[in-house]
Amino acid sequence: MSNEAPAFAPEIESAIAAVRADVARLHGELVRNGLVVWTGGNVSGRVPGADLFVIKPSGVSYDDLTPANMILCDLDGEVVPGSEGSGRAPSSDTAAHAYVYRNMPEVGGVVHTHSTFAVAWAARGEEIPCVITAMADEFGGPIPVGPFAIIGDDSIGRGVVETLSGHRSRAVLMQNHGPFTIGVNAKDAVKAAVMVEDVARTVHYAREAGPLIPIPQDAIDSLYNRYQNVYGQSEDTRR
């Protein structure tokens, strides 16, 4: 394996640098929003214009994450030899992220957390029902459950893609594991991760207090359309 730094066109080098900075910074949002503990969880971002993505290194404290120690990978999940940070191992979820990028070209960011309430729903293998308008706005319906899969290969990525393909939700609860979210970029995927934990907590408390009141499907459709297409989301956070 060559240790020489890879040669990319200037515009790709610039894009890589920008995604490195974004992904390093966005890991702090996971901590700030209470979505991770210790070194668990990860954010990745696709490099625009290239078959590459950036993901965090494995086992590194969130306080120590910098653009320089982010890992540059190809869409097979292989570390780009000689690239900055390539001396470290990438996140153990790298194969899952790579599978999503290969099979969902519209996805520009992937996030995985072990956030408490979302994991609690995943532990029961139960989707989060769409019973609050914030869920209709953001996810367009219930948050689905994906299949049980073991970390280490692309099995988790396969489950994410199979569950979310053709689904409005940008979040999936992988059974007995936890949430994975996707977005048009890394920031969008982080927003979805924050929102899925918020609704997981709210709906949990609501169900503990009494029966849930479903939202009619036509109202869900109307709310989703308004929020996604009329409300005026900024380009860097939503399509």
C-alpha positions as CSV (number, residue, x, y, z in Angstrom):
1,M,0.0,0.0,0.0
2,S,1.4,3.4,-1.0
3,N,1.9,6.0,1.6
4,E,2.1,8.8,-0.9
5,A,-0.6,11.4,-0.7
6,P,-3.3,11.0,-3.3
7,A,-3.5,13.5,-6.1
8,F,-6.9,15.1,-6.6
9,A,-8.0,18.0,-8.8
10,P,-8.0,21.3,-6.9
11,E,-11.8,21.5,-6.7
12,I,-12.0,18.0,-5.2
13,E,-9.2,18.8,-2.7
14,S,-11.3,21.8,-1.7
15,A,-14.5,19.7,-1.4
16,I,-12.6,17.2,0.8
17,A,-11.3,19.9,3.1
18,A,-14.8,21.4,3.4
19,V,-16.4,18.0,4.3
20,R,-13.6,17.2,6.7
21,A,-14.3,20.4,8.6
22,D,-18.1,19.9,8.5
23,V,-17.9,16.3,9.7
24,A,-15.5,17.1,12.5
25,R,-17.6,20.0,13.7
26,L,-20.9,18.1,13.5
27,H,-19.7,15.4,15.9
28,G,-19.9,18.1,18.5
29,E,-23.6,18.5,17.8
30,L,-24.1,14.8,18.8
31,V,-22.5,15.5,22.1
32,R,-24.3,18.8,22.6
33,N,-27.7,17.2,22.0
34,G,-27.0,14.2,24.3
35,L,-27.1,11.6,21.5
36,V,-23.8,9.8,22.3
37,V,-21.7,8.6,25.1
38,W,-17.9,7.9,25.2
39,T,-16.7,7.3,21.6
40,G,-19.9,5.7,20.3
41,G,-21.8,7.1,17.3
42,N,-20.5,8.6,14.0
43,V,-21.2,11.2,11.3
44,S,-20.1,10.9,7.7
45,G,-20.4,13.1,4.7
46,R,-20.1,12.4,1.0
47,V,-17.6,14.5,-1.0
48,P,-19.4,16.3,-3.7
49,G,-18.1,15.5,-7.2
50,A,-16.2,12.4,-6.1
51,D,-16.8,8.8,-5.1
52,L,-15.5,9.5,-1.6
53,F,-16.8,10.2,1.9
54,V,-15.4,11.3,5.2
55,I,-16.0,9.6,8.5
56,K,-14.6,9.8,12.0
57,P,-11.8,7.5,13.2
58,S,-12.6,4.6,15.5
59,G,-12.1,5.0,19.3
60,V,-11.1,8.6,19.3
61,S,-12.6,10.9,22.0
62,Y,-15.1,13.5,20.6
63,D,-12.9,16.2,22.3
64,D,-10.0,15.2,20.1
65,L,-11.7,15.1,16.7
66,T,-10.3,17.5,14.2
67,P,-10.6,17.9,10.4
68,A,-7.1,16.4,10.1
69,N,-7.9,13.1,11.8
70,M,-11.1,12.5,9.9
71,I,-10.8,9.5,7.6
72,L,-11.2,9.7,3.8
73,C,-12.7,6.6,2.3
74,D,-13.9,5.4,-1.1
75,L,-17.4,4.1,-1.7
76,D,-16.2,0.5,-0.9
77,G,-15.4,1.7,2.6
78,E,-11.6,1.5,2.0
79,V,-9.4,4.2,3.5
80,V,-7.7,6.2,0.8
81,P,-4.0,5.4,1.1
82,G,-1.7,8.3,2.0
83,S,-4.6,10.6,2.8
84,E,-4.6,12.8,5.9
85,G,-5.7,10.7,8.9
86,S,-5.2,7.4,7.1
87,G,-2.9,6.0,9.8
88,R,-6.0,5.4,12.0
89,A,-8.8,2.9,11.6
90,P,-12.1,4.3,10.5
91,S,-15.3,3.9,12.4
92,S,-16.5,0.3,12.9
93,D,-19.7,1.4,11.0
94,T,-17.8,2.5,7.9
95,A,-19.0,-0.5,5.8
96,A,-22.6,0.4,6.6
97,H,-22.1,4.0,5.6
98,A,-20.3,3.0,2.4
99,Y,-23.2,0.7,1.4
100,V,-25.7,3.5,1.9
101,Y,-23.7,5.9,-0.3
102,R,-23.2,3.3,-3.1
103,N,-26.9,2.5,-3.2
104,M,-28.6,5.8,-2.4
105,P,-26.9,8.4,-4.6
106,E,-29.2,11.2,-3.3
107,V,-27.8,10.7,0.2
108,G,-25.0,13.1,1.2
109,G,-24.8,12.4,4.9
110,V,-25.2,9.5,7.3
111,V,-25.4,9.5,11.1
112,H,-25.6,6.7,13.7
113,T,-26.2,7.3,17.4
114,H,-27.1,5.3,20.5
115,S,-29.5,7.9,21.7
116,T,-31.5,6.6,24.7
117,F,-35.1,6.8,23.7
118,A,-34.6,5.9,20.0
119,V,-32.6,2.8,21.1
120,A,-35.4,1.9,23.6
121,W,-37.9,1.7,20.6
122,A,-35.3,-0.3,18.6
123,A,-34.8,-2.7,21.5
124,R,-38.6,-3.5,21.3
125,G,-38.4,-3.7,17.5
126,E,-41.2,-1.2,17.4
127,E,-41.7,1.7,14.9
128,I,-42.4,5.1,16.4
129,P,-46.0,6.0,15.4
130,C,-46.8,9.3,13.8
131,V,-48.9,10.9,16.5
132,I,-47.4,14.4,16.7
133,T,-47.2,17.1,14.0
134,A,-43.5,17.5,14.3
135,M,-43.1,13.9,13.1
136,A,-45.4,14.5,10.2
137,D,-43.4,17.6,9.2
138,E,-40.0,16.0,9.5
139,F,-40.5,12.3,8.7
140,G,-43.8,12.2,6.8
141,G,-45.1,9.3,8.9
142,P,-43.9,6.7,11.3
143,I,-40.2,6.0,11.9
144,P,-39.7,2.4,10.7
145,V,-37.7,-0.5,12.2
146,G,-35.0,-2.1,10.2
147,P,-33.8,-5.7,10.5
148,F,-31.4,-7.0,13.2
149,A,-27.9,-7.0,11.8
150,I,-24.4,-7.5,13.2
151,I,-21.7,-4.9,12.9
152,G,-18.6,-5.6,10.9
153,D,-19.7,-5.9,7.3
154,D,-22.3,-4.1,5.1
155,S,-25.3,-6.0,6.7
156,I,-26.4,-2.9,8.6
157,G,-26.1,-0.7,5.5
158,R,-28.3,-3.2,3.6
159,G,-30.9,-3.0,6.2
160,V,-30.9,0.8,6.2
161,V,-31.2,0.9,2.4
162,E,-33.9,-1.7,2.2
163,T,-36.0,0.0,4.9
164,L,-35.6,3.6,3.8
165,S,-35.8,3.1,0.0
166,G,-39.1,4.6,-1.1
167,H,-39.9,5.7,2.4
168,R,-40.4,9.3,3.5
169,S,-38.5,8.8,6.7
170,R,-34.9,9.9,6.9
171,A,-34.5,7.8,10.0
172,V,-34.6,4.0,10.7
173,L,-34.4,2.2,14.0
174,M,-32.2,-0.8,13.4
175,Q,-33.6,-3.5,15.6
176,N,-31.7,-4.1,18.9
177,H,-29.2,-1.5,17.8
178,G,-30.3,2.1,17.3
179,P,-31.0,4.9,14.9
180,F,-29.4,5.6,11.5
181,T,-30.3,8.8,9.7
182,I,-29.7,10.1,6.2
183,G,-29.7,13.5,4.7
184,V,-28.8,15.6,1.7
185,N,-25.6,16.4,3.5
186,A,-24.0,15.6,6.9
187,K,-25.8,18.6,8.6
188,D,-29.2,17.4,7.4
189,A,-28.5,13.9,8.7
190,V,-27.5,15.3,12.1
191,K,-30.7,17.3,12.2
192,A,-32.6,14.1,11.6
193,A,-30.7,12.3,14.4
194,V,-31.6,15.1,16.8
195,M,-35.2,15.1,15.7
196,V,-35.7,11.3,15.9
197,E,-34.5,11.3,19.5
198,D,-36.8,14.2,20.4
199,V,-39.9,12.5,19.0
200,A,-38.9,9.1,20.4
201,R,-38.8,10.7,23.9
202,T,-42.1,12.6,23.4
203,V,-44.1,9.7,22.0
204,H,-42.7,7.4,24.8
205,Y,-43.9,9.7,27.5
206,A,-47.3,10.2,25.7
207,R,-47.9,6.5,25.6
208,E,-47.0,6.0,29.2
209,A,-49.6,8.6,30.1
210,G,-52.4,7.1,28.0
211,P,-53.6,6.0,24.6
212,L,-52.1,7.7,21.6
213,I,-54.3,9.6,19.1
214,P,-53.3,8.9,15.5
215,I,-53.1,11.7,12.9
216,P,-55.2,11.0,9.8
217,Q,-53.1,10.1,6.8
218,D,-54.4,13.1,4.7
219,A,-53.3,15.5,7.5
220,I,-49.9,13.8,7.6
221,D,-49.5,14.2,3.9
222,S,-50.5,17.9,4.1
223,L,-48.2,18.7,6.9
224,Y,-45.3,16.9,5.3
225,N,-45.8,18.7,2.0
226,R,-46.1,22.1,3.6
227,Y,-43.0,21.7,5.7
228,Q,-40.8,20.1,3.0
229,N,-41.9,22.2,0.0
230,V,-43.7,25.4,1.2
231,Y,-42.2,26.3,4.5
232,G,-39.0,27.5,3.0
233,Q,-36.2,25.2,4.3
234,S,-32.7,26.6,3.7
235,E,-30.7,24.7,1.1
236,D,-28.0,23.6,3.5
237,T,-30.4,21.9,5.9
238,R,-33.2,20.4,3.7
239,R,-33.9,19.9,0.0
